[in-house]
Amino acid sequence: MNHSGTQNIEPPGGRTIPAAATCLLTITPELWETVREVLHRVAAIWYFQLMEIGGRPLTIGKVTIAVLVLLIGIPIARVVTRRISRRLFTRLGLEPGAAAAFQTLAFYAVVVCLTVFALWVSEIPLTVFTLAGGAIAIGIGFGSQKIVNNFLSGLILLLERPIKVGDLIEVGNTFGEVESIGARSTKIKSFDNFHIIVPNGAFLDQNVVNWTHENNLVRVSLQVGVAYGSPTRRVEELIQQAIRELEEALIPPEPAVLFDDFGDSALIFDALFWIAMKRPMDRRKVLSKVRFRIDELFRENNIVIAFPQRDVHLGNLQPLQVRLMENNPE
C-alpha cells in the first residue's frame, strides 16, 4: 500500500506489468465511490414502485423479470411445441392439418402457463389481470372489436377445424391452399405462388368452399358443344373414351356424359367425372388434358366443335337492289 491511498497489485513472479495494465489494475477510492453511486441509482430505479396491487408493490424490477422470462420463454416454447408436434403427432398418425392445430393450441397453453410462471417468479400478484381486463374492455370500446373477433375466430377454427392446414379453400374471390392458421389471420397460398392474408373472422362471416374438407376427391364437369347434325351417340362415346384414357380420372365411379341442351348454335354435352385434387392447379390441368384429347378424337371422327352462328335479317320494306360494277382501272 503506497502513501497516496492507491492500492497496487504486485505481479506474480516479479514480472513487469505494462503501464496501461497497471492503470486497469489500480482502483482508487474515487472509482469505488463512483461505482457505489451508480449501483445506488440502479437500485433506486430497480425498486421504484409503479403502483400497489393487493397490498404488494409493483416495481420496475418485477416487471423487468416478468418481461425477460416471457422474452426468453416464448421462443423456447415455440421450438419445443414444434418438435413435439413433428415427433409425437407423426407417430400417432395424425394428418398434417390436425397436427398443426394441436401445435398451435399447445403453444397457446404453454404461453399461458409461462405468463403465470413469470408473474410468480417476479412476485406480481395475479390480481394484475383485473386491471388488464379493464384495459382490454376499454380497448374494445375504442375499436379493437375486430382484433378480439379475429382472435376468437382463430380459436374456433382450431377447435372445430372447418378448415385446416393443407386444405384447398375458396373464400370470396380467393382460392388457394391453407398454409397456416394464426391468432389473428390465416395465410393462404394461391396457385400463382403469392400469399394472401385473410382475417380469421372472414371464415365465420361468409360462405367458405372447402374443396378437400374430409377428403381430396372432387367431381369436375366439362361442357362441350358440337354442331347440329352431329351423331350424338358417337359424341357421347368419344367423350367417354377421352375421360377413360385419362390417368387422373377415378373409375369407379363411372363418368357421366349428359346431353344437356339444344343450344342456339350447338348441341350441348356435359361430362362429369371424379379426380383426386391435391394442389390448386390439379383441376385445371386435368380439364385441359381432357379437352386436348376430345379435340383429337373429334378431328379423327369428323365431328365439328360448334362456334356461334347468327342469322342477320335486314328490315327493309323494299327488296335490296344489287348492282354489278365493272372495274375499269385507269
C-alpha positions as CSV (number, residue, x, y, z in Angstrom):
1,M,0.0,0.0,0.0
2,N,1.6,3.3,-1.0
3,H,1.1,6.7,0.8
4,S,-1.2,8.2,-1.9
5,G,-4.1,5.9,-1.0
6,T,-3.8,3.8,-4.1
7,Q,-3.7,0.0,-3.9
8,N,-1.1,-1.5,-6.2
9,I,-1.3,-5.1,-7.2
10,E,2.1,-6.8,-7.4
11,P,2.6,-9.1,-10.4
12,P,3.4,-12.8,-9.6
13,G,6.9,-13.9,-10.3
14,G,8.2,-10.3,-10.2
15,R,7.4,-9.7,-13.8
16,T,6.8,-6.2,-15.1
17,I,3.3,-5.1,-16.0
18,P,2.8,-2.5,-18.8
19,A,1.6,0.9,-17.8
20,A,-1.9,0.5,-19.4
21,A,-2.5,-2.7,-17.5
22,T,-1.3,-1.0,-14.3
23,C,-4.0,1.6,-14.8
24,L,-6.6,-1.1,-15.1
25,L,-5.4,-2.9,-12.0
26,T,-5.3,0.3,-10.0
27,I,-8.5,1.0,-8.0
28,T,-8.8,4.4,-6.4
29,P,-11.3,5.5,-3.7
30,E,-12.8,7.9,-6.2
31,L,-13.5,5.0,-8.6
32,W,-15.1,3.0,-5.7
33,E,-17.3,5.9,-4.9
34,T,-18.4,6.3,-8.5
35,V,-19.3,2.6,-8.7
36,R,-21.3,2.8,-5.4
37,E,-23.2,5.8,-6.7
38,V,-24.1,4.0,-10.0
39,L,-25.2,0.9,-8.1
40,H,-27.3,3.1,-5.8
41,R,-29.0,4.7,-8.7
42,V,-29.6,1.4,-10.5
43,A,-31.1,0.0,-7.3
44,A,-33.3,3.1,-6.9
45,I,-34.6,2.5,-10.4
46,W,-35.0,-1.3,-9.9
47,Y,-37.1,-0.9,-6.8
48,F,-39.0,2.1,-8.0
49,Q,-42.7,1.5,-7.2
50,L,-45.1,1.9,-10.1
51,M,-48.3,1.0,-8.3
52,E,-49.6,-1.1,-5.5
53,I,-51.8,-4.1,-6.2
54,G,-53.4,-6.2,-3.4
55,G,-51.1,-4.6,-0.9
56,R,-48.0,-5.5,-2.8
57,P,-45.8,-3.0,-4.6
58,L,-45.3,-3.4,-8.3
59,T,-41.8,-2.3,-9.1
60,I,-39.8,-1.8,-12.3
61,G,-37.6,-4.8,-11.2
62,K,-40.5,-7.1,-11.0
63,V,-41.8,-6.0,-14.4
64,T,-38.4,-6.5,-15.9
65,I,-38.1,-10.0,-14.6
66,A,-41.5,-10.9,-16.0
67,V,-40.7,-9.4,-19.4
68,L,-37.3,-11.3,-19.5
69,V,-39.0,-14.6,-18.6
70,L,-41.5,-14.1,-21.5
71,L,-38.9,-12.9,-24.0
72,I,-36.8,-16.0,-23.3
73,G,-39.6,-18.5,-22.7
74,I,-41.8,-17.8,-25.7
75,P,-39.2,-18.6,-28.4
76,I,-38.3,-21.7,-26.5
77,A,-41.9,-22.7,-26.2
78,R,-42.4,-22.3,-29.9
79,V,-39.4,-24.5,-30.7
80,V,-40.5,-27.2,-28.2
81,T,-44.1,-27.3,-29.3
82,R,-43.0,-27.6,-33.0
83,R,-40.7,-30.5,-32.2
84,I,-43.3,-32.3,-30.1
85,S,-45.8,-31.8,-33.0
86,R,-43.4,-33.3,-35.5
87,R,-42.4,-36.3,-33.5
88,L,-45.3,-37.2,-31.3
89,F,-48.2,-36.4,-33.6
90,T,-46.4,-38.1,-36.5
91,R,-46.1,-41.3,-34.5
92,L,-49.8,-41.1,-33.6
93,G,-50.7,-41.0,-37.2
94,L,-52.4,-37.6,-37.2
95,E,-52.8,-35.8,-40.5
96,P,-50.8,-32.6,-41.0
97,G,-53.8,-30.3,-40.5
98,A,-54.7,-31.8,-37.2
99,A,-51.0,-31.8,-36.1
100,A,-50.8,-28.0,-36.9
101,A,-54.0,-27.3,-35.0
102,F,-52.8,-29.2,-31.9
103,Q,-49.4,-27.5,-32.2
104,T,-51.0,-24.0,-32.2
105,L,-53.3,-24.8,-29.2
106,A,-50.4,-26.4,-27.3
107,F,-48.3,-23.2,-27.9
108,Y,-51.1,-21.0,-26.6
109,A,-51.4,-23.2,-23.5
110,V,-47.7,-23.0,-22.9
111,V,-47.7,-19.3,-23.2
112,V,-50.5,-19.0,-20.6
113,C,-48.5,-21.2,-18.2
114,L,-45.4,-19.2,-18.9
115,T,-47.2,-16.0,-18.2
116,V,-48.4,-17.3,-14.8
117,F,-44.9,-18.5,-14.1
118,A,-43.4,-15.1,-15.0
119,L,-45.8,-13.4,-12.6
120,W,-45.0,-15.9,-9.8
121,V,-41.2,-15.5,-10.3
122,S,-41.4,-11.7,-10.3
123,E,-43.8,-11.8,-7.3
124,I,-46.5,-9.9,-9.2
125,P,-50.0,-10.8,-7.8
126,L,-52.5,-12.4,-10.2
127,T,-54.9,-9.6,-9.4
128,V,-53.0,-7.6,-12.0
129,F,-55.3,-9.3,-14.6
130,T,-58.2,-7.3,-13.1
131,L,-56.5,-4.1,-14.3
132,A,-55.5,-5.7,-17.6
133,G,-59.1,-6.9,-18.1
134,G,-60.4,-3.4,-17.5
135,A,-57.8,-2.0,-20.0
136,I,-58.9,-4.7,-22.6
137,A,-62.5,-3.7,-22.1
138,I,-61.7,-0.1,-22.7
139,G,-59.7,-1.0,-25.8
140,I,-62.6,-2.9,-27.2
141,G,-64.8,0.1,-26.7
142,F,-62.3,2.2,-28.7
143,G,-62.3,0.0,-31.8
144,S,-60.4,-3.3,-31.1
145,Q,-63.5,-5.4,-31.6
146,K,-62.1,-6.8,-34.8
147,I,-58.9,-7.9,-33.2
148,V,-60.7,-9.8,-30.5
149,N,-63.2,-11.2,-33.0
150,N,-60.3,-12.5,-35.2
151,F,-58.6,-14.0,-32.2
152,L,-61.7,-15.8,-31.0
153,S,-62.5,-16.8,-34.6
154,G,-59.0,-18.3,-34.8
155,L,-59.6,-20.4,-31.7
156,I,-62.9,-21.6,-33.2
157,L,-61.2,-22.6,-36.4
158,L,-58.5,-24.6,-34.5
159,L,-61.1,-26.3,-32.3
160,E,-63.9,-27.1,-34.8
161,R,-61.5,-27.4,-37.8
162,P,-63.9,-26.4,-40.6
163,I,-60.6,-25.6,-42.4
164,K,-57.1,-26.9,-41.6
165,V,-53.6,-26.6,-42.9
166,G,-53.3,-28.2,-46.3
167,D,-57.0,-27.7,-47.3
168,L,-57.8,-26.2,-50.7
169,I,-60.4,-23.5,-50.0
170,E,-62.3,-20.7,-51.8
171,V,-63.5,-17.7,-49.8
172,G,-64.8,-14.8,-51.7
173,N,-62.6,-14.3,-54.7
174,T,-59.6,-16.0,-53.0
175,F,-58.7,-19.6,-53.9
176,G,-55.6,-21.4,-52.7
177,E,-54.1,-23.7,-50.1
178,V,-54.1,-23.0,-46.4
179,E,-50.6,-22.7,-45.1
180,S,-51.1,-21.6,-41.5
181,I,-53.8,-20.5,-39.1
182,G,-52.5,-17.8,-36.7
183,A,-54.0,-16.0,-33.8
184,R,-55.4,-13.1,-35.9
185,S,-55.3,-14.3,-39.6
186,T,-54.9,-17.2,-41.9
187,K,-52.3,-17.4,-44.6
188,I,-53.4,-18.8,-48.0
189,K,-51.0,-19.6,-50.9
190,S,-52.6,-19.3,-54.3
191,F,-51.8,-21.3,-57.4
192,D,-49.9,-18.2,-58.7
193,N,-47.5,-18.6,-55.8
194,F,-48.4,-15.5,-53.9
195,H,-49.7,-15.4,-50.3
196,I,-53.0,-13.9,-49.2
197,I,-53.6,-12.9,-45.5
198,V,-57.2,-13.4,-44.6
199,P,-58.6,-12.3,-41.2
200,N,-60.0,-15.3,-39.3
201,G,-63.3,-13.6,-38.8
202,A,-63.9,-13.8,-42.6
203,F,-64.2,-17.6,-42.4
204,L,-67.1,-17.4,-40.0
205,D,-68.9,-14.4,-41.5
206,Q,-69.3,-15.7,-45.1
207,N,-69.6,-18.9,-47.0
208,V,-66.4,-20.9,-47.5
209,V,-65.9,-23.6,-50.1
210,N,-63.5,-26.3,-48.8
211,W,-62.6,-28.5,-51.7
212,T,-60.8,-31.0,-49.5
213,H,-62.6,-30.9,-46.1
214,E,-63.0,-34.6,-45.5
215,N,-61.1,-36.0,-48.5
216,N,-59.5,-34.7,-51.7
217,L,-62.0,-36.3,-54.1
218,V,-63.6,-33.7,-56.3
219,R,-66.1,-34.1,-59.1
220,V,-65.3,-31.9,-62.1
221,S,-67.5,-31.0,-65.0
222,L,-66.7,-30.2,-68.6
223,Q,-69.0,-28.7,-71.2
224,V,-68.7,-29.5,-75.0
225,G,-70.8,-28.1,-77.8
226,V,-70.9,-29.8,-81.2
227,A,-72.5,-28.7,-84.4
228,Y,-76.1,-29.5,-85.3
229,G,-76.3,-32.7,-87.3
230,S,-73.5,-34.4,-85.4
231,P,-74.1,-38.1,-84.4
232,T,-75.0,-37.6,-80.7
233,R,-74.4,-41.2,-79.6
234,R,-71.0,-41.1,-81.2
235,V,-70.2,-37.8,-79.5
236,E,-71.1,-39.5,-76.2
237,E,-68.8,-42.4,-76.8
238,L,-65.8,-40.2,-77.8
239,I,-66.1,-38.1,-74.7
240,Q,-66.4,-41.2,-72.6
241,Q,-63.2,-42.5,-74.3
242,A,-61.3,-39.3,-73.6
243,I,-62.2,-39.5,-69.9
244,R,-61.3,-43.2,-69.5
245,E,-57.9,-42.7,-71.1
246,L,-57.1,-40.0,-68.5
247,E,-54.8,-41.3,-65.7
248,E,-56.2,-38.8,-63.2
249,A,-59.8,-39.8,-63.7
250,L,-61.1,-42.1,-60.9
251,I,-63.0,-45.0,-62.2
252,P,-65.2,-46.1,-60.5
253,P,-67.3,-44.2,-60.1
254,E,-68.2,-44.2,-63.8
255,P,-68.0,-40.9,-65.6
256,A,-71.3,-39.5,-66.8
257,V,-71.9,-37.8,-70.2
258,L,-75.2,-36.0,-70.4
259,F,-76.9,-34.4,-73.5
260,D,-77.6,-31.2,-71.7
261,D,-79.4,-28.9,-74.1
262,F,-80.2,-27.8,-77.6
263,G,-78.2,-24.5,-77.7
264,D,-78.5,-21.6,-80.0
265,S,-75.6,-22.7,-82.1
266,A,-74.6,-26.1,-80.7
267,L,-75.7,-29.4,-79.1
268,I,-74.5,-29.1,-75.5
269,F,-73.0,-32.1,-73.7
270,D,-71.9,-32.1,-70.0
271,A,-69.1,-34.6,-68.9
272,L,-68.9,-35.3,-65.1
273,F,-66.1,-37.4,-63.5
274,W,-64.0,-37.6,-60.3
275,I,-60.4,-36.7,-59.6
276,A,-58.1,-36.6,-56.5
277,M,-57.3,-32.9,-56.1
278,K,-54.1,-32.3,-54.1
279,R,-52.9,-28.9,-55.4
280,P,-54.8,-25.9,-56.7
281,M,-53.7,-26.4,-60.3
282,D,-54.7,-30.1,-60.4
283,R,-58.3,-29.4,-61.5
284,R,-57.3,-27.0,-64.4
285,K,-54.6,-29.4,-65.6
286,V,-57.0,-32.3,-65.8
287,L,-59.6,-30.4,-67.6
288,S,-57.0,-29.2,-70.1
289,K,-55.9,-32.7,-70.8
290,V,-59.4,-33.9,-71.4
291,R,-60.1,-31.0,-73.8
292,F,-57.0,-31.8,-75.8
293,R,-58.0,-35.4,-76.1
294,I,-61.6,-34.6,-77.1
295,D,-60.4,-32.3,-79.8
296,E,-58.1,-35.0,-81.2
297,L,-60.9,-37.6,-81.2
298,F,-63.4,-35.3,-82.8
299,R,-61.0,-34.4,-85.6
300,E,-60.3,-38.1,-86.3
301,N,-64.1,-38.8,-86.5
302,N,-65.0,-35.6,-88.4
303,I,-67.1,-34.1,-85.6
304,V,-67.1,-30.3,-85.6
305,I,-67.0,-28.4,-82.3
306,A,-69.6,-25.7,-82.8
307,F,-69.0,-22.0,-82.9
308,P,-71.5,-19.2,-82.5
309,Q,-73.7,-18.6,-85.6
310,R,-76.1,-15.8,-86.2
311,D,-78.7,-15.1,-88.9
312,V,-78.9,-11.4,-89.8
313,H,-82.3,-10.1,-91.0
314,L,-82.4,-6.6,-92.7
315,G,-85.7,-4.9,-92.0
316,N,-86.1,-3.0,-95.4
317,L,-89.7,-2.6,-96.7
318,Q,-88.4,-2.9,-100.3
319,P,-86.2,-5.5,-101.9
320,L,-82.5,-4.7,-101.9
321,Q,-81.0,-3.6,-105.3
322,V,-77.8,-5.3,-106.3
323,R,-75.6,-3.8,-109.0
324,L,-72.6,-5.3,-110.7
325,M,-69.9,-2.6,-111.3
326,E,-67.2,-3.1,-113.8
327,N,-63.8,-2.3,-112.6
328,N,-62.0,0.0,-115.1
329,P,-58.6,0.7,-114.0
330,E,-57.3,4.0,-115.4
